[in-house]
Amino acid sequence: MQTGSTIGAAAASYAIGDEQFIVVPIGGGGGLQFYYPEMHATDRSKGPTRLLAFSLGAKTAMPRDTRPALKLPDQPELNASAEEIETGKAYYDGYCKNCHGSGGIAKARGSVPDLRYANAETHSMWAGIVIGGARRTNGMPAFELTLEEAEAIRVYVLSLANQLRSGDRAS
């Protein structure tokens, strides 16, 4: 059965009276969304995180994900050399990938933003967020980075958004 999301753990079985149920957690809950984000970023696996319950003889249709597809917002123009982008990738891997996803891919609509979808306002506030802690109350810690290091990460992330925009999903 196509669940619309990845299966997150083993199924469990329980009974109420004489009726047996099987429940399966699906979606990017827990650590899977951080260490295997590509499992949650394909067109067939972007569905919501939820618990599906099945029973023999049930007639309920599979719930559909009716949320609109994610679209890249307006973003600043990328003005960086390949070397600057590669430097940003190294900083991203050291500071960001454990939460925002390896290769810049985060679970679609997961608990941590996919930075490729950062809008122009987020890009304009980048140093304040990454260094200054402007989103600390949302769980985003401040890091001890220089402005140049934070900017390198930003241009790397923007380069990934540009790849996504152009249809090149390699990251």
N, C-alpha and C positions, 0 to 999 in steps of 0.2 A: 504494500500500500504506500502510495506517495503521501508523506506527511506534510510536505512543504517546509520542513526544517530537518536538521540532522537529529538523529536519535542520540540523546545525551547520556543515557545510562541503561542498565538492564531493565527489562520489564519486571513487574511484580504482579502477583495474583492474589485475589482475596474473594471472599464470598459473602453475600448477604442472603441469608436463608438458603434456598437451593440454587440461587443464581450466582455464577462465577463471573468475575470481572478480571480483565488484564489492563494494567495501566502502564503507560510508556511515557517517560519524560522526553520531550523533544525541544529543540532550540538550543541557543547558546548560553545556557546558564553555567555558573561555576567557572572553573579555570579553563575549560575547553575554548571559550571564546578568545582567550588571551594567547594560548599556545598553539592553537590550530585555527586561526581566524579564517583561513581560506575555506574551511569546512562550512562556514556560515556566510560566505560571500558569493556563492554561485547563484544563478538565477533560480535554481530548483531548491535552494536551501535557505532563502532569506525570510522564511516565515517566522511567526512569533514564537516565543518560548512559552510552552504550555504543557499541561499534562493531559494526554489522550487516554480515554477509558473505552475499552471494547468489551462486548459480551456477545455470546452466541444468540443469533436471532434478532439482534438490534437492527432497527431500520433507520436510524439517524444518519443523515448525510455527513460527510467530512466537512467540518467548518472551513470556510474559505477565508483567506487573508484578503481583506478588501482595502487595505491601506494602499495609497498611491505609490508608485515606484519612486525611489529616491532619485533626485536630479541634482546635478552639480550646480551650486549657486554661482552668482557672479563672483569672480575672484580677481585679485590683482594680476597684472602681467608678470610673467616669469622673466627676470633679467639676471641670470646667473650662468656662470661657466660650468662645464661638465665637472671640473675640479671642485668648484664650490658645492655642487650638488653631491658629489661623492664624499666630501668632508661632512656635509650635513647628514648623509646616510650613516656615517660612522658615529656621529653624536646621537642620532636617532636610535641606533642600535644600542648604544650605551645607556641612554636615559629614558627612552619613550616606548620601545617595542614591547616591553613586558606588560604594559597596560593598553597601548593603542594598537598593538598587533604587529607581528613580524611582517616586514616588507611594506609597512604602512596600511595593511589591510586589517580592518576591525570588523567584528560582526555587525552586519546591517542592523541598525536600530538597537544595538547592544547597550549595555550599561555604561560603556565608555565610548566617547565619540570617535567615529572614523574621521581622522583629520583630513583626509582627502576631500571631505565635504565641508571643510571650514569656509565660512563666508568671508567677504571682504572686511567686515567689522572685526572678526576674530583675527585675521591677518594683521590688521592695524593695531590690535592690542597684544600681539604675540609676546613681546618682551614683558609686558605687564602681567601676562598670564604665566609664562614659563619661568621668569625670574622673580617677578614681584608678587606672585601668589594671588592674583586677582580672582581666581576661581577656586581658591582654597576651600570655601564653604561647599563647593560641589564635589570635593574630593581630589582636586588637582593640586598637588603640592608644588611649592616653589623649589627651583633648583639653583644651585650655585654654578651658574654659567656666566660667561661674558656675553655682552651684546652680540659680538661676532659669532659666538657658538650658537646662541639662540637663533640668530638670523640664518645661519647655515642649516639648522634643522628646518626652519620655516621654508626655505627655498627647496629643500629636498621634498618636503611634504607637498609643496605646490607643484613640483615636477611630477609627483605621482598623480596628482589631480589632473594634470595636463595629459598624462598617459591614459588615464581613464577616459577623459573627455575625447581623446582621439581614437578610442577603441582599442588601444594597446594595453591589455590587462597585465602585462609583465611588470613586475615591480622589484 
